[in-house]
Structures are given as structure tokens and as C-alpha cells.
Amino acid sequence: MKNIHLDKIKAALFGVATGDALGVPVEFKSRQSIAMNPVKEMSGYGTYNLAPGTWSDDSSMTFCLAESLSKGYDLQHIADTFAAWAYNGYWTPRGVVFDIGIGTSQALWRVKQGLKPELCGGTDEGDNGNGSLMRILPLLFYIKDRDIAERYRIIREVSSITHAHIRSVNACFYYLEFARRILLGEKLPDIYHGLKEEISAFFATQNMPERELNVLSRLLQDNIYERKIGVIRSNGYVISTLEASIWCLLTSSGFEATVLNAVNLGEDTDTTGAVTGGLAALYYGLEAIPERWINALARKEDIEKLSGQFFCFLAGK
């Protein structure tokens, strides 16, 4: 799997941004409220009164990570790039930071104070918002050919810049393992069931606490695709976001339907859309993202350029 195509990187970045931008105008709205006027197209204004195609912190931090990785793996540089976004508006869609999670904000303040990046993220059980999951996808392309223990170690480092609790790390790990199998060409049901065995076996070697295994039971033991929509949560809790994204992938068909279903779950709509959109675009392909949605995105040309830079680094050009 050493070779990677430019379109895969574009799919990941544009998939995240598209899902994110679809969700921004309805963020914080309840599922019931959105059901009265479901999201069907790229729109604007709404929650933040911003123009259509505006993406949020999810995409900003995703692009920061991709840009930093295009220069090599340097945890301090990644953290500093995140801080440049939070404090200087770097990689914002329109020059202003309009959405930042509490945990992420606190962690990036620690980065600015000079604390080692791997020690900046919150470590309490209450520090398990979805702020590292939402921006982790570019790391896939850097770690995909390493062994599983090394993949986990690097994921833990990068998550810990903002979210260091083992639960957030495990959620990022599951997500990137799912994405990795997409790159290998596996079908969604095969990925889901294959990961039950692979991740459970790996966690056994890590002496993973029983409590953390139980938290992931819907993904590692259950058949989440058999669950009704009423039990799928879409708030800012990292496990809710992860479960919602996998549920949408397994119960929908095609990029457009998958991402719209994610956004229409309500509440943390931009992040659920971004996390789902990244995987859906990898699976269905760049060409599956409606061109009208891509064309509406803020800084489309900059995302294209970033994709090329990242690809050139990975390809050794």
C-alpha cells in the first residue's frame, strides 16, 4: 500500500470540508428541529450567519495537520500550527476563528505557554470531546504502512496535543484503522467486522482497561448497523461522533446520502458531517462528492494546493 494517489488525499480533505460546511449552518439544532427542514444542499447563514461553503474548526485543524505533515512528522510543529490557527486565524475559511472547543482552546493555550505538545491535551474522563477525532484523518497517509503498534503510538501523540485521555486516543485509532482498510480496498461490512477482531486483539496486548473496552462495545462487539436511529447520538462526545459516523456509513449508500444523513442527525452537525465525510469520500471516491458542493467551499483552490503539497511530500517528490 506504499503508493498513494493524489485523488485519495483530495478525497479526504474535500470530504471533511464538505461534510463540515454542510453542517455549520445547523450546528446545535436538535434532530427534531432539523427534521422539519432537512439539510439537502449546501446552505449558509443559520447558526453563525456565515456564507455558504464556510467550514469550521474541524477542517481548519485538518488542514493544519496536513500542512504540517507535508513537511515531515514533527509534533511540536503540528502543535504550533494548531496554535497559529487558534491565535492568528491561520487556515480559517474567511480569516476569523468562529468555533473552537473548550478542551482544544485550553490545550492550545498550554502549547503557547511552552508545554510539551504531548502533555497539552486534557487527561480526565470529562476531556473526551471530539476535538482530536475531527482533525485526525490526514495522519492516515503518514502512518498507513507502519505496524499496528507504531500506528497506535503516533496516533496517541497527535491526539494528545488536544485530547490525551485514552478514550479519545482509541476513538482516533479506530477511525484511522477503518480509513486504512478503505485504502486497502475492503468493503464496508468487511471492514467493520474485521476491525472487531483486529482491534480487540491489539487492545488485549495493551492491557486496555475493561471500562474503555466497554465504551467501544457497539463497535467491537455489537452490530451497530442494526441499531435504530433513536439510539444513535450526535453530540460532541467523541464516542458519539465515532459511532454516528460508522452508523451512517453502514446504513447509507453513496457519498451524498451518507453525509446528509450524518448532518441531519442534529446537534454537533459540523463535526459529525466532517468525520463522516472524510471516510465516505475515501470510500466512494473524490468524484462522488458533488461538484456543486466542492465549488461552493471557501478556499477551494487553497485546499487543492495543500492536497498537492501533501502528495508531493508523501511521494518523495
BAPAKOL-601564 format. One record per residue (C-alpha): x, y, z; residue in three letters. Coordinates in steps of 0.25 Angstrom, whole numbers, plus 5000, padded with zeros to 4 digits. Example, Ala and Ser with C-alpha at 12.3 -4.5 7.8 and 13.67 -1.06 7.14 Angstrom:
BEGIN
504949825031ALA505549965029SER
This chain:
BEGIN
500050005000MET501250094999LYS500750174987ASN499650274989ILE498850344979HIS498650494979LEU497150474978ASP497150404991LYS497750524998ILE496850614991LYS495650524995ALA496050525010ALA496250675010LEU495050715002PHE494150605009GLY494450665022VAL494250815018ALA492950775010THR492350705022GLY492750815031ASP492150925023ALA490850855021LEU490750845036GLY491250985040VAL489851065037PRO489050965046VAL490050935057GLU489450925071PHE488050905065LYS487250775070SER486950655061ARG485550685063GLN485650835058SER486550795046ILE485550685042ALA484550795040MET485450855029ASN486550755026PRO487850795020VAL487850755006LYS488850854999GLU490050945003MET489451065010SER489951175018GLY489651275030TYR488851205040GLY489551175053THR490751265051TYR490151355040ASN491351315030LEU491351305015ALA491051165009PRO492351075008GLY492851125021THR493551015028TRP493951015043SER495050975053ASP494950835048ASP495450865035SER496350975039SER497150875048MET497050765038THR497750855028PHE498750905039CYS499150755041LEU499250725026ALA500150845024GLU501050815036SER501150665031LEU501550715017SER502850765024LYS503050635032GLY502650585045TYR502950685056ASP501950685068LEU502450825072GLN502150875058HIS500850815058ILE500450875071ALA501051015067ASP500251015054THR498950985062PHE499251095071ALA499551185059ALA498051155055TRP497451185069ALA498251315072TYR498551365058ASN497451315049GLY498351225041TYR497551135032TRP496251195035THR495251195023PRO495051345024ARG496051405033GLY495351385046VAL495251275057VAL493851255060PHE493751125066ASP494751055076ILE494450955086GLY494750975101ILE495750865102GLY496450905089THR496551045094SER497151005107GLN498150915101ALA498651015091LEU498751115102TRP499751015108ARG500451005095VAL500651155095LYS501251145109GLN502351055104GLY501850915110LEU502250795102LYS501150765092PRO500850625096GLU500550685110LEU499650795106CYS498350715104GLY497350685115GLY497450555122THR496150545130ASP494950455126GLU494250585124GLY495250635114ASP494650545103ASN494050635093GLY494250605078ASN495350715076GLY496450615072SER495650515065LEU495050635056MET496450665050ARG497250535051ILE496950485036LEU498250535029PRO499050455039LEU498550335031LEU499550355020PHE500750375029TYR500550245037ILE499850155027LYS501050065024ASP501550055039ARG501249935048ASP500049945057ILE500749975070ALA501550095063GLU500250145057ARG499550145071TYR500750215077ARG500750325067ILE499250345067ILE499350355082ARG500450465081GLU499650545071VAL498250535078SER498950565092SER499250705087ILE497850745090THR497250615095HIS498150525103ALA497050435110HIS497250285105ILE495750295101ARG496050405091SER497250335086VAL496550205084ASN495450275076ALA496450335067CYS497150195066PHE495850125062TYR495550235052TYR496850235045LEU496950075045GLU495550085038PHE496150185028ALA497350105026ARG496549985022ARG495750065012ILE497050095005LEU497349945004LEU496049934996GLY495149865006GLU493649875006LYS493049945018LEU492349825025PRO493649745024ASP494449865030ILE493449875041TYR493549725045HIS495049715042GLY495349825052LEU494549755063LYS495549645063GLU496849725059GLU496649845069ILE496149755080SER497349665079ALA498249785079PHE497649845091PHE497849715098ALA499349735096THR499249875102GLN498449835115ASN497349925111MET496449955123PRO495149885123GLU494450015124ARG495050065111GLU494749935104LEU493249945109ASN493150085104VAL493450035090LEU492549915091SER491549965080ARG492749965070LEU493549845075LEU492449745080GLN491149795075ASP490549815061ASN490349965061ILE489749965047TYR488549885053GLU488350005063ARG487150095061LYS487450245059ILE486750275072GLY487950225080VAL489050285071ILE489550415078ARG490150525071SER490650615082ASN492150665084GLY492550535092TYR493650465084VAL492950335084ILE491650385080SER492350455068THR493050325064LEU491850235066GLU491050335057ALA492050335046SER492150185045ILE490650165046TRP490450265035CYS491450195026LEU490850055029LEU489350095027THR489450195015SER489850175001SER490750274993GLY491550404998PHE490350504997GLU489350415005ALA490350375015THR490850515018VAL489450575018LEU488950465028ASN490050505037ALA489750655037VAL488350625039ASN488550555052LEU488650695058GLY489450755070GLU490950755066ASP490550755052THR491850815046ASP492750705053THR491850585050THR491850635036GLY493350655035ALA493750525042VAL492750445033THR493050525020GLY494550485021GLY494250335022LEU493150345011ALA494050425001ALA495150325003LEU494150205001TYR493350264989TYR494450344983GLY494650494980LEU493750484968GLU492650444977ALA492650584984ILE491650674977PRO492450774969GLU491450884973ARG491850854987TRP493350864985ILE493150984976ASN492451054988ALA493551034998LEU494351145003ALA495751144999ARG495551034989LYS496851064982GLU497651064995ASP497150924998ILE497550874984GLU498950934986LYS499050875000LEU498650734995SER499750754984GLY500750794994GLN500450675003PHE500450574992PHE501850624987CYS502450605001PHE501850465002LEU502250424988ALA503650484991GLY503650584980LYS
